[in-house]
Amino acid sequence: MSPSAPRPLILLVVLFAAGCALSGTRGQGGMRDIQIDEIRSTRAANAMDLIEKVRPGWLYFHELRDPSDPGETGGPMVMINDVPPRPLYSLQFLSLENITEIRYLTSTYARQRYRVDSPAGVILVISPSLVGPGPDTPPDTGRVY
């Protein structure tokens, strides 16, 4: 065996590692997350439109159906931050204004992390908390005035 025989294998490993590094942020399901810059650069009207445009595989992973129809069953569940899951059609009512990231979680990860049993996975919508003290609210010191 000549010393140059392992070179193609090394080249293949280097190319694979470079491809993985260039692939961007990866979701728990092996599919890229939707980051804030991608959300802001789209003309989508709501979260459902956005996902249909940029990650349709999240919605049509196992079977073809209308994800915006409340009568349809199946498909991934939707979680907003850590709120209990909602059906898939609820994405059409989510404005993109306050969304900072959208992730796809595999069924195994969703079950282990959030205890959500959804065979088609979970779409996790991350937004800043809209509930809480405003910028002018003084900190709670426990003192009664």
N, C-alpha and C positions, 0 to 999 in steps of 0.2 A: 504494500500500500504506500503510495507516494505521500509526501508531506503536504501536498496541495489538495488532497482529497477532502479535508474538513472545511475548506474555504466556502464552498457553496452553502454548507450548513450554517456556518457563522454568519454569512451574508443574509441568509433567510431569517435567522434569529434577530439580527440587527434591524432588518426591515420590519419585522413583526413588532419589535419594541418601539420603533419610531412611529409606526401606524397607531399603536395603542396610545402613545403620548400625544399624538395630534388629534385624536378622536374627540377631545373636549371632555366636559364634565359628564360622568356616567351616572345614571340613576341606579337604584337598587335592583331594578329589573334588567339591567344591561342596556337600557335605552337612554339616550341623552335627556337630561332635565331641560325644562324650558326656563331660561334665566330671564332676568328683568330686561336686559337689552333686547332680547328677542321679543318679549311681550310688548315693549314700547314701540318697536319698529313695525309692528303689524297693523293692519287696518281692520282687524277682527272686531266684531261688535260685543262679544262676550267670550267666556272661557271655552264654551263648546265650539264656537267658530274657530277660535285660536287653535285648539287641539286638532280639529278636523283639517286645518290648513297645514300645520307644522308637524304633528305626530299622529296621523290617522291610525297607525298601527295600535295605539293605545285603546282606541274605541272598537276597532274591528279585529281584535286579536284572534278570537276563536270562531266567531260566526258573524255573518252579515246581517245587520238589523238597523233599525232607525234609533240611534241613541237619544234623540230628543223626544221620543214618544214615551209618555208615562206608562203606557200599557205594556211596553216591552220589558221583558225580564232578562236577566243575564247581564254580562258585561261587568266592567269594574265598578266598584263602589267609589264614592267621592267623600273625602274628608277635608274639612277646612281647618287648618292648624291641627288641634287635637280633639275637635268636636266629633261626637259619634257619627258614623257613616250615614251618608244620604244616597239616594239612587242616582244613577248616571245622568238622568235628564235634568237634574238640578244645576248642572254646569251652565245651562243656557240662561240662568238667572243671575249668574255671577259677572259683575262688571270687572273689567280689567284694571280699573283705576287703582285699586288697593292691593293688587296681587304682585308679590315680589318674586315668586318662583312657583313652578308646578312640577311635581315629580310623579313618576310612575313607580309603584312598589309592587313587587311580585307577591303572589298569594302567600308564600312561605314567610317572607319578610313581614308582611302586614299582620299575619297571624302571630308571629313571635314578638313583634315590637308593639303592636296596638291591640292585639287580641281581636282582630276583625277577620271573620271567616268569609272570604270572598274568593272563589275559585279563579276568577279572571283578574285578580289583583285589585289595587286601590290607586286612585289618582289623588294625590295629596296636594292641596292648594295651600300655599303659605302666604300669609298676609300679616302686616303689623296689627297688633291688637287695637281694635277700635273702642274697647272698653277700658276705662282707667282714668286716672287723673289727667287733667289738662295741663298746659304749661304754666298757668297762673295759679294752680292749686298748691297750697303750701303742703309740705310733707306732714304725714300723720305722726305726731309725737306721742300720742296717747294721752295728752294733757286735755282736760276739759276746761273750756273757757267760760 
